[in-house]
Each structure stands twice: as structure tokens, then as C-alpha cells.
Amino acid sequence: MGDSVAGLAVSGQPATVDFALIGHQESWKAAADVLAVLRGPEHTPLPDDEIKDILPWIPPRAVCHVGVGSISSSVGDAKSHGLYIDSFIPPDRLDAVYMHENIARVRGAAAYAINAGAKIVSLGGFSSILIEGNFNQLPERQDTVFTTGNTLTVGFIVQGIKKMCALEGRNIRSSTLLIVGATGDVGSGCARCLAPVVKRMLLSARNVGRLRTLVTELQTDGVQVEIATDLQQFSVEANIVICAASLASPSLLLGRIAHDAIVCDAGYPKNLSTGAQIPGIKIFFGGLGQITGGLSFVPDFHGILNRHPFPDVVHGCLLEGIALALEGRFEPFSHGRGHITPERVEEIERVAARHGIYLAPLYNADGPVEDGLDRQMGSLRA
């Protein structure tokens, strides 16, 4: 086993670590690809069973340097340098039974970032869910700040919903929106941002008390709101859906949705079960942004750490830390639960846009969705 994990630490370190990104792989295939790059092309790829044996023994560590460029006219061709730190949480250990073990891994990754001198750290995937924005669970630090990145994630989800509605010719103001995972930080943020622009809102989560608290907050906007812990309990069908539940694997089966619904799967891992593929619904993966100023990995992890059909696409939770680093704002922008407001979303969107970070092109498991929709709409107009 020693030969299998030897040399997995990234060599060298930039003189200044502006940011660190903490993440983990959502599938065994992705984990195998990461290990293959770290071991180098001279080594034979490890068998699947050996990967599953050794991964839980690999401590959190940096696996590559990350470089990003800004296209901001006000700051010129600014660049920022950082590290991607993998917590090496095994993809099959995201269930609640492994919570304490995984929190220890996130703490280890956070300690690595602090020791590397990172100025700001973004928590990706389950990392932010495990910590729940309670940064007191992280190691003591002096000059390093943390952000969950959830505010920019919400911004990209909402932008994606509005874009899909425009592409599909859907009037969002007459729509019924279902949010699965509505009481989480991302789900509740989406609810606050979209409550003023939809006709009806259906909120689903496991905790009824939190659902009722959120309803009380949202009803001040005059939106009709229903809550349920079971998707089949809603009185009407949704034609727009946001899946933002904290699931250990793609296992969500949708119910009470229209045959032509727009569905945003914003989970990491993805929320929707393969059995949820309903003919006619339009699915896209949400919460993703694109760095137009360029993204580099050393060693080269393109297509592995960002497994998307478009270049330089990254999850919004990680992009928030990058955008703040490019802006020189080293602050815990997103923290805790329930603090994401439309005003905060607009603020981080402006920061990101100043540095050329925008909503990524929309796609799903079958590939890009925009080109096909554009061609379809073009033929209808003709």
C-alpha cells in the first residue's frame, strides 16, 4: 500500500497562496482519475478494489496548484494563485453514519490550507454541509478566512432558472416553483431570491419546524407557499424545480411535477436518481460558473477536477473564494445558515462579473442544452 500512495503530495508551492479550494470526488471513477494523475503516467492504473482500499487511508492534502486570471479592466490582467486540497472523503461514505469521520477530514484539509498560508478558503461539496457554516468547528487560525461559497452558488442557480425559462419561452411569474432541500443554506437562499418573481412556491425538506419558519419569512413577499416533507403531498404540480438537497448519492425521485417542467439539479453529488428521468422535462445542472480569464492546474487536472463539457467551468461554491481573492476581499462572505439574501447574491455576482466569472453554459448528462434549444426556438420563429 505504501507504493500505491507514495508521491501523492503536490510538489512545490506558490510564493503567495491567495486561495485554497477544499473538495472531494463524487464518484469512484473521479477518485481513480485523481489518483492516476498524482501517481504519474509511468505507473499502471490501480485496480478498482485497491483504490477503494487505499483511499480512506490518504490524509487530506493539496493535489495541485490552481491559477486563475481576471479580465477586469479596472485591475488589468490580474492573476491569483491557490491550491486545490482534496479531503479524500470516499464517495460511498457521505451518509450520516460517517459524519464525524468526514468532519475530521474537512478539519484536516482546513489545517492544510491554514499551514499553506491561504488567505481565503472555499468549502466545496459536502464540506460546507458538514460544517454548516459553523467555522468554530475548524482549526484555530489567524490570517485565513473561510467561506462556504453558497451565496454565489445561489446566484448561478437563480440565473440558470431564469435563462432556461427564457430559452423555453416560460413565464416565470406565472410558474409554480418546487425547491427540494428548501431549508438548507442554498435552498433557502434560492427561495428568498425567487419568491418575488414566481406565482406559487412549494417547499420540501425533512424538518417541518424549519419549513414553517421559512414560510413565515417568505409570505411577506405575498407569494403562495405550501410545505411538505413528502413530494406527493403537494396539492399542485410544479413546472420549475430546484433540487438542492444534501443527499449522499443520486437518489431523489420527483413527484407532483408537470410533464414539461424545468428541473435544476444543483446537488453535489447530483440529487436526481436515474429513475427520475421523466420524458419531457428539461434538466440542467445548476450552480456552475465559468472563468473567462482562464484556469490552470499544475499538474494538469483539466477534465478531472472540472468534469464539464465546457472549458474553465467550476462550481459556484469554489468560485466565490476565487472571485473574492481576485477582488482582494479576504472575508467570510458566506457563513452560517439562512443568511443568503437577494442583496448579498447581487453583491457577490457583481464581484464575480468584475473578474470575468459568469454563469456557465447550461448542460445536463446528455451534454449542452442551450444550442439545441436555440436551434429549436429559431425554427419556431422561422
C-alpha positions in Angstrom: 0.0 0.0 0.0 2.9 2.3 0.6 3.9 2.2 -3.1 0.3 2.9 -4.1 0.1 6.2 -2.2 3.7 7.3 -2.5 4.3 10.7 -4.1 0.7 11.9 -3.9 1.6 15.3 -2.4 1.8 18.1 -4.9 5.3 19.4 -5.3 6.4 23.0 -4.7 4.1 25.8 -3.6 3.4 29.3 -5.0 5.1 32.1 -3.0 1.7 33.5 -2.1 -1.4 31.3 -1.7 -4.2 33.7 -2.3 -6.9 31.0 -2.0 -7.5 27.3 -1.3 -10.3 25.1 -2.5 -11.4 22.2 -0.4 -13.2 19.4 -2.2 -13.8 15.7 -2.7 -14.7 13.4 -5.6 -18.4 12.4 -6.1 -17.6 9.1 -7.8 -15.1 6.3 -7.7 -14.3 7.0 -11.3 -13.4 10.6 -10.5 -11.3 9.4 -7.5 -9.5 6.9 -9.7 -8.7 9.6 -12.2 -7.3 11.9 -9.5 -5.0 9.1 -8.2 -3.8 8.3 -11.7 -2.6 11.9 -12.3 -0.9 12.0 -8.9 0.9 8.7 -9.4 2.0 9.7 -12.9 1.8 8.1 -16.4 4.7 5.8 -15.6 2.6 3.8 -13.1 -0.1 1.3 -14.1 -3.6 2.4 -13.0 -4.7 0.9 -9.8 -7.5 -1.8 -9.8 -10.8 -0.6 -8.5 -10.7 -2.7 -5.4 -7.3 -1.4 -4.5 -8.5 2.2 -4.9 -11.4 1.5 -2.5 -8.9 0.0 0.0 -6.4 2.8 0.0 -8.5 6.0 -0.5 -9.7 6.1 3.2 -6.1 6.0 4.3 -5.0 9.0 2.3 -4.9 12.1 4.5 -6.2 15.5 3.2 -3.6 17.3 1.1 -3.1 19.6 -1.8 -3.1 17.8 -5.1 -2.4 20.7 -7.5 -1.7 24.4 -7.9 -4.5 26.5 -9.4 -4.1 29.6 -11.3 -6.9 32.0 -12.4 -6.9 35.2 -14.5 -9.1 38.2 -14.2 -10.3 40.2 -17.2 -11.2 43.2 -15.1 -10.5 46.5 -16.9 -10.1 48.2 -13.5 -7.3 46.0 -12.3 -5.7 44.9 -15.6 -4.6 41.4 -16.2 -4.7 40.4 -12.5 -3.9 36.8 -11.6 -4.5 34.8 -8.4 -2.8 31.6 -7.3 -4.0 28.9 -5.0 -4.3 25.2 -4.1 -6.9 22.6 -4.6 -7.0 20.4 -1.4 -8.7 17.1 -1.6 -10.2 15.8 1.6 -10.3 12.3 0.1 -13.7 11.5 1.5 -14.6 8.2 0.0 -17.6 8.6 -2.4 -19.5 5.8 -0.6 -19.0 7.4 2.9 -21.2 10.5 2.6 -24.0 9.1 4.8 -24.7 10.5 8.2 -23.1 7.4 9.9 -19.7 8.8 8.7 -20.3 12.4 9.8 -17.6 12.5 12.5 -15.0 10.9 10.3 -15.8 13.3 7.4 -15.8 16.4 9.7 -12.3 15.3 10.8 -11.2 15.1 7.1 -12.6 18.6 6.5 -10.7 19.9 9.5 -7.6 18.2 8.2 -8.0 19.9 4.9 -8.6 23.2 6.6 -5.5 22.8 8.7 -3.5 22.1 5.5 -4.9 25.4 3.9 -4.0 27.4 7.1 -0.5 25.9 7.2 0.0 26.8 3.5 -0.8 30.4 4.3 -4.0 30.6 2.2 -5.8 33.9 2.7 -9.3 32.6 1.9 -10.6 29.1 1.7 -13.8 27.9 -0.1 -15.5 24.8 1.1 -16.8 22.7 -1.8 -19.4 19.9 -2.0 -20.2 18.2 1.3 -17.5 20.1 3.1 -19.8 23.1 3.6 -22.8 20.9 4.6 -20.8 19.1 7.2 -19.6 22.3 8.8 -23.0 24.0 8.2 -21.1 27.3 8.1 -20.1 26.9 11.7 -16.5 27.8 11.3 -15.9 27.3 15.0 -15.6 23.6 14.1 -12.5 24.4 12.0 -8.9 24.7 13.4 -7.8 27.9 15.0 -6.4 30.4 12.5 -5.0 33.9 12.4 -4.9 35.2 8.8 -7.0 32.6 6.9 -10.7 33.1 6.4 -13.3 30.6 5.2 -16.4 30.9 3.1 -19.0 28.2 2.2 -19.4 29.7 -1.3 -23.1 29.2 -1.1 -24.1 32.8 -2.0 -22.5 32.7 -5.5 -23.9 29.1 -5.9 -27.4 30.5 -5.3 -26.7 33.3 -7.8 -25.8 30.9 -10.5 -28.8 28.6 -9.8 -31.2 31.5 -10.0 -29.6 32.9 -13.2 -29.8 29.4 -14.7 -33.5 29.1 -13.9 -34.2 32.5 -15.4 -32.2 31.6 -18.5 -33.9 28.3 -19.0 -37.3 30.0 -18.7 -36.3 32.4 -21.4 -35.0 29.7 -23.7 -38.2 27.7 -23.2 -40.5 30.7 -23.5 -41.7 30.1 -20.0 -43.3 32.9 -18.0 -41.6 32.6 -14.6 -44.1 34.9 -13.0 -47.0 32.5 -13.6 -45.0 29.5 -12.6 -45.1 27.1 -9.6 -41.6 26.6 -8.2 -40.7 23.5 -6.1 -37.5 23.6 -4.0 -36.3 20.2 -2.7 -33.9 20.8 0.3 -35.6 24.2 0.9 -34.3 24.7 4.5 -30.6 24.3 3.6 -28.5 27.3 3.1 -28.6 27.0 -0.7 -32.3 26.0 -0.9 -33.5 28.8 1.4 -31.3 31.3 -0.5 -33.0 30.3 -3.7 -36.4 30.7 -2.1 -35.6 34.2 -0.9 -34.4 35.2 -4.4 -37.2 33.7 -6.4 -40.2 34.3 -4.1 -40.8 37.8 -5.5 -40.9 36.5 -9.1 -43.0 33.3 -9.1 -46.7 32.7 -8.5 -46.5 29.8 -6.1 -43.8 28.1 -4.2 -43.6 24.5 -2.9 -41.0 23.9 -0.2 -39.9 20.4 0.7 -37.4 19.4 3.4 -37.1 16.9 6.3 -37.5 19.4 9.1 -41.1 20.7 9.4 -40.1 23.3 12.0 -37.6 24.9 9.7 -40.0 24.8 6.8 -42.6 26.7 8.9 -40.1 29.3 9.9 -39.1 29.8 6.2 -42.7 30.1 5.2 -43.3 32.9 7.7 -40.4 34.8 6.3 -41.4 34.3 2.6 -45.1 35.2 3.0 -44.2 38.8 3.5 -43.5 38.9 -0.3 -47.1 37.8 -1.0 -46.2 34.5 -2.6 -48.4 31.5 -2.1 -46.4 28.9 -0.2 -47.0 25.2 0.5 -44.8 22.9 2.6 -44.4 19.1 2.7 -41.9 16.5 3.7 -43.2 14.2 1.1 -43.3 15.4 -2.5 -46.6 13.6 -3.2 -48.3 15.7 -0.6 -48.4 18.9 -2.6 -51.8 20.0 -3.9 -50.5 21.2 -7.3 -47.8 20.2 -9.8 -44.6 22.3 -10.1 -43.3 23.4 -13.5 -40.0 24.7 -12.2 -37.9 22.6 -9.8 -34.7 23.2 -7.9 -33.0 20.1 -6.3 -30.7 21.3 -3.6 -30.9 18.5 -1.0 -27.9 17.2 0.9 -28.0 13.6 -0.4 -25.2 11.1 -0.2 -25.9 9.8 -3.7 -28.2 10.5 -6.7 -31.4 9.0 -5.2 -34.2 11.6 -5.5 -37.4 10.6 -7.3 -39.5 13.6 -8.2 -43.3 13.7 -7.7 -46.0 16.2 -8.4 -44.2 17.9 -11.3 -45.5 18.9 -14.7 -44.7 16.8 -17.7 -42.7 19.7 -19.3 -41.1 21.0 -16.1 -37.7 22.8 -16.0 -35.5 21.0 -13.4 -32.3 22.3 -12.0 -30.2 19.6 -10.3 -27.8 21.6 -8.1 -26.6 18.8 -5.8 -23.1 17.6 -5.3 -23.3 14.6 -5.6 -26.2 15.1 -8.1 -29.7 14.7 -6.5 -31.7 13.0 -9.2 -31.9 9.3 -9.4 -31.6 7.8 -12.9 -35.1 6.5 -12.3 -36.3 10.2 -12.2 -35.8 10.8 -15.9 -39.3 11.7 -16.9 -39.8 12.2 -20.7 -40.5 15.8 -21.5 -38.8 17.5 -18.5 -35.9 19.8 -19.1 -33.0 19.1 -16.7 -29.8 21.2 -16.3 -27.0 21.1 -13.8 -27.1 24.3 -11.7 -24.8 26.4 -9.6 -21.9 26.5 -12.1 -19.8 29.4 -13.3 -17.1 29.9 -16.0 -13.8 31.8 -15.6 -13.4 33.7 -18.9 -9.9 34.9 -17.8 -8.6 31.3 -17.8 -8.0 28.5 -15.4 -4.8 26.4 -15.0 -3.9 23.3 -13.0 -0.4 22.0 -12.2 -0.2 19.1 -12.5 -2.9 19.1 -15.3 -6.3 18.1 -13.9 -8.4 19.6 -16.7 -11.4 17.4 -17.3 -10.9 15.7 -14.0 -11.4 18.3 -11.2 -13.7 20.1 -13.6 -15.6 17.4 -15.4 -17.7 19.6 -17.6 -18.3 19.8 -21.4 -17.1 23.5 -21.4 -13.7 24.9 -20.5 -12.9 26.6 -17.2 -16.2 25.7 -15.5 -16.1 25.4 -11.7 -18.8 25.0 -9.0 -20.0 28.3 -7.6 -19.0 27.4 -4.1 -15.4 27.3 -5.1 -15.6 30.3 -7.5 -16.8 32.5 -4.6 -13.4 32.2 -2.9 -11.6 32.8 -6.2 -13.7 35.9 -7.0 -13.0 37.3 -3.6 -9.3 36.6 -3.9 -9.2 38.4 -7.3 -11.0 41.3 -5.7 -8.7 41.4 -2.7 -11.6 40.9 -0.3 -10.4 38.2 2.1 -13.6 37.8 4.2 -16.0 35.1 5.2 -18.6 36.2 2.8 -20.9 33.1 3.2 -21.2 31.6 6.6 -23.8 30.1 8.9 -27.3 29.0 7.6 -30.1 31.3 6.4 -28.1 34.5 5.7 -28.3 34.5 1.9 -30.4 37.4 0.7 -31.0 38.8 -2.8 -28.9 41.8 -1.9 -25.9 39.6 -0.9 -26.4 37.5 -4.0 -26.3 40.6 -6.2 -23.2 41.8 -4.4 -21.1 38.6 -5.0 -22.4 38.4 -8.6 -21.0 41.9 -9.2 -17.7 40.9 -7.7 -17.5 37.8 -9.9 -18.5 39.6 -13.0 -15.8 42.3 -12.5 -13.3 39.5 -12.9 -14.9 37.7 -15.8 -16.7 35.0 -13.8 -20.2 34.4 -15.2 -22.9 31.7 -15.3 -21.6 28.7 -17.2 -23.3 27.4 -20.4 -26.1 25.1 -19.4 -25.8 21.4 -19.8 -27.0 18.0 -18.4 -25.9 14.4 -18.5 -26.6 14.3 -22.2 -24.5 17.3 -23.0 -25.1 21.1 -23.7 -28.8 22.2 -23.7 -28.5 25.7 -25.0 -27.6 25.1 -28.6 -30.4 22.6 -29.1 -32.9 24.9 -27.5 -31.6 27.9 -29.6 -32.0 25.9 -32.8 -35.4 24.8 -31.8 -36.5 28.3 -31.0 -35.0 29.6 -34.2 -37.0 27.1 -36.3 -40.2 28.1 -34.4 -39.6 31.7 -35.2 -39.0 30.9 -38.8 
